[in-house]
Amino acid sequence: MKTYDYTNYSQVLVCGDIHGNFDLVYTNPLIQDTLIIVAGDCGFGFHTIEYYEQLYRTKMNKHLSRNNNTILFIRGNHDDPTYFDGKKFNHRRAICIPDYSLVKTASHIILCIGGAISIDRIWRKRMMEQHNKPLYWEKEKPVLDTEKLNEITNGGIKIDTVITHSCPSFCKPTDKSGVEAWIKQDSLLDRDLDYERLTMTDLYNTLKEHYHPLCQWWYGHYHFSSWECHEGCFFRLLDIGEMDYLR
């Protein structure tokens, strides 16, 4: 379990999927003195590591340093999981963080967990074979790591905020409308989509059972915007490139 100390930041801005459009989160001059967390589908893995390193050196670092911002990237289903070990892409102002990372800010203790199912995985695998380009990664699912959750609880750490790529089953969207065509093409997709959401539900229930003071949960993945309240917890879904500040 990795812990990141950003208690020097009082503002936390969460961003929905960016799909490789990195300038969305580092060029805005109105965002200053802020920790930015991208909730998955960042776009890591579609190019070589040298591409992302050069992007950081030549563009990203300059803007982030000027505005005193830092970006943390969470693993999405459209990201190469090997980048999210806290080491492969790790810079002073931009890091791909591992699942179950704890992020401490001036006002929050945030649990960050990536992963989801690609509804178009059959198509992506076919295109990979035809064009020999990275488009899909097998280890995309979210994982319920009870050992790490117990470690957090036994360490006396109290989580008030969760940021994930997917979400619990009771959150929007609550049905599979719009993905029926993909389910017809992929015999295991319906089952795996249920697994994804139930994993997040189990995560929510475990945190509640361990008496964590959850007050907000942020996520992306579904490409629309909404908010709702469940058992006193604020759930916020961010659209592609949508940004909002933690409460």
C-alpha positions in Angstrom: 0.0 0.0 0.0 1.4 3.3 -1.1 0.8 6.6 0.7 1.2 10.0 -0.9 1.5 13.0 1.3 0.1 16.1 -0.3 -1.0 17.9 2.8 0.5 21.1 1.3 -2.6 21.1 -1.0 -6.0 22.3 0.3 -7.7 22.1 -3.2 -8.3 18.8 -5.0 -9.7 18.8 -8.5 -11.0 15.5 -9.9 -11.1 14.9 -13.7 -13.0 12.4 -15.7 -11.6 10.3 -18.6 -9.1 12.2 -20.8 -8.2 9.4 -23.2 -4.7 10.8 -24.0 -5.8 14.5 -24.1 -3.3 15.4 -21.4 -3.3 19.1 -22.1 -6.8 19.2 -20.6 -5.4 18.8 -17.1 -2.1 20.8 -17.2 -2.6 23.9 -19.5 -5.5 25.7 -17.8 -4.0 28.8 -16.2 -7.1 29.2 -13.9 -6.1 26.0 -12.0 -3.5 26.9 -9.4 -2.2 25.5 -6.2 -4.2 22.3 -6.8 -3.8 18.6 -6.6 -5.4 17.1 -9.7 -6.6 13.5 -9.8 -7.6 11.9 -13.1 -10.1 9.1 -12.4 -8.9 6.6 -15.0 -8.7 6.2 -18.8 -5.8 8.6 -18.9 -4.3 7.2 -22.1 -1.1 5.5 -20.9 0.2 2.6 -23.0 -0.9 3.6 -26.5 2.5 5.1 -27.1 6.0 4.2 -25.9 7.3 5.3 -22.5 9.6 7.7 -24.3 6.5 9.6 -25.6 5.1 10.2 -22.1 8.5 11.1 -20.7 9.1 13.7 -23.4 5.6 15.1 -22.8 6.4 15.6 -19.2 9.8 17.1 -19.8 8.9 19.4 -22.6 5.3 20.5 -21.7 3.7 19.1 -18.7 6.3 20.0 -16.0 6.6 23.6 -17.2 2.8 24.3 -16.8 2.4 22.4 -13.6 5.4 24.1 -11.9 4.3 27.5 -13.0 0.8 27.0 -11.5 2.0 24.9 -8.5 -0.1 21.9 -9.5 0.4 18.1 -9.3 -1.4 15.4 -11.2 -2.1 11.9 -10.0 -3.3 9.4 -12.6 -5.5 6.4 -11.6 -5.7 3.3 -13.8 -8.6 3.0 -16.2 -9.5 0.1 -18.5 -8.0 2.0 -21.4 -4.6 2.2 -19.7 -1.7 -0.2 -19.6 -1.6 -1.5 -16.0 2.2 -1.7 -16.0 2.4 2.1 -15.8 0.5 2.1 -12.5 3.1 0.8 -10.1 4.2 4.2 -8.8 7.6 3.8 -10.5 7.3 3.6 -14.3 5.9 7.1 -14.7 6.9 8.9 -11.5 7.8 12.6 -11.5 7.7 15.4 -9.0 4.5 16.8 -10.4 2.9 13.8 -12.2 2.6 10.2 -11.1 0.7 7.1 -12.2 -0.3 5.7 -8.8 -1.0 2.1 -7.9 -4.4 0.8 -7.0 -5.2 1.2 -3.3 -3.0 4.2 -3.0 -3.8 6.6 -0.1 -3.6 10.3 -0.8 -3.4 12.6 2.1 -4.3 16.3 1.6 -4.9 19.2 3.9 -8.6 18.2 4.3 -9.0 14.6 3.1 -7.7 11.1 3.2 -8.5 9.6 -0.3 -8.4 6.0 -1.4 -7.7 5.6 -5.1 -8.5 2.4 -7.0 -8.6 1.8 -10.8 -10.0 -0.7 -13.2 -13.1 -1.5 -15.2 -14.3 -3.6 -18.1 -13.9 -2.5 -21.7 -17.3 -3.1 -23.4 -15.5 -3.1 -26.8 -12.8 -5.6 -25.9 -13.6 -8.0 -28.7 -13.2 -5.3 -31.3 -10.0 -4.0 -29.6 -8.4 -7.5 -29.6 -9.3 -7.9 -33.3 -7.8 -4.5 -34.2 -4.6 -5.3 -32.2 -4.1 -8.5 -34.3 -4.7 -6.6 -37.5 -2.6 -3.5 -36.8 -0.1 -4.7 -34.2 -0.8 -1.7 -31.9 -1.6 -1.7 -28.2 -5.3 -1.2 -27.7 -6.3 -3.5 -24.9 -4.8 -5.0 -21.7 -6.1 -8.2 -20.1 -5.7 -7.2 -16.5 -8.2 -4.4 -16.7 -10.7 -5.5 -14.0 -11.0 -3.8 -10.6 -9.8 -5.9 -7.7 -11.1 -6.1 -4.1 -8.0 -6.4 -2.0 -9.2 -7.2 1.5 -5.7 -7.5 2.8 -4.9 -3.9 1.9 -8.3 -2.7 3.2 -7.6 -4.5 6.5 -4.1 -2.9 6.6 -5.7 0.5 6.2 -8.3 -0.1 8.9 -5.8 -1.7 11.4 -3.5 1.2 10.9 -6.1 3.6 12.2 -6.5 5.4 8.9 -9.9 6.8 8.2 -11.0 7.2 4.6 -13.4 10.0 3.9 -13.1 10.1 0.1 -12.9 7.4 -2.6 -11.9 8.0 -6.2 -12.2 5.0 -8.6 -12.7 4.5 -12.3 -15.9 2.4 -12.0 -18.5 2.5 -9.2 -20.8 0.4 -7.0 -23.9 -1.3 -8.5 -26.4 1.1 -6.9 -24.8 4.1 -8.7 -25.6 5.5 -12.1 -25.8 3.9 -14.6 -28.0 1.2 -13.0 -28.7 -0.8 -16.2 -26.9 -1.9 -19.4 -28.8 0.2 -21.9 -26.5 1.2 -24.7 -24.2 -1.8 -24.5 -26.6 -4.5 -25.7 -24.8 -4.8 -29.1 -21.5 -5.4 -27.4 -23.0 -8.0 -25.1 -24.3 -9.9 -28.1 -20.8 -10.1 -29.6 -19.1 -11.0 -26.3 -20.5 -14.1 -24.5 -18.8 -13.2 -21.2 -19.3 -9.5 -21.2 -22.6 -9.4 -19.3 -21.1 -11.5 -16.5 -17.9 -9.5 -16.3 -19.8 -6.2 -16.2 -21.7 -7.5 -13.2 -18.5 -8.6 -11.6 -17.0 -5.1 -12.0 -19.9 -3.3 -10.3 -20.2 -5.9 -7.6 -16.5 -5.6 -6.8 -17.0 -1.9 -6.2 -20.2 -2.6 -4.1 -18.1 -5.0 -2.0 -15.5 -2.2 -1.6 -18.2 0.2 -0.4 -19.7 -2.3 2.0 -16.3 -3.2 3.4 -15.4 0.5 4.1 -18.7 1.0 5.8 -18.4 -2.1 7.9 -14.9 -0.9 9.0 -16.5 2.5 10.0 -14.7 4.7 7.6 -16.4 8.1 7.5 -17.1 8.1 3.8 -18.7 11.3 2.6 -17.9 11.3 -1.1 -17.0 8.9 -4.0 -15.9 10.1 -7.4 -15.6 8.1 -10.6 -15.5 8.3 -14.4 -15.7 5.6 -17.1 -19.4 6.1 -18.2 -19.0 9.2 -20.3 -21.8 11.3 -18.8 -22.2 13.5 -15.7 -24.4 13.0 -12.7 -24.5 13.1 -8.9 -26.6 11.4 -6.2 -26.6 10.7 -2.5 -26.6 7.2 -1.0 -26.6 6.5 2.7 -25.2 10.0 3.3 -22.4 9.6 0.8 -22.1 12.0 -2.2 -21.5 10.0 -5.5 -20.2 12.1 -8.4 -19.8 10.8 -11.9 -17.6 12.9 -14.2 -18.0 13.0 -18.0 -15.1 13.0 -20.4 -12.8 15.8 -19.5 -15.2 17.1 -16.8 -13.5 18.6 -13.7 -14.9 19.4 -10.3 -13.5 20.1 -6.9 -13.8 17.8 -3.9 -16.3 18.9 -1.3 
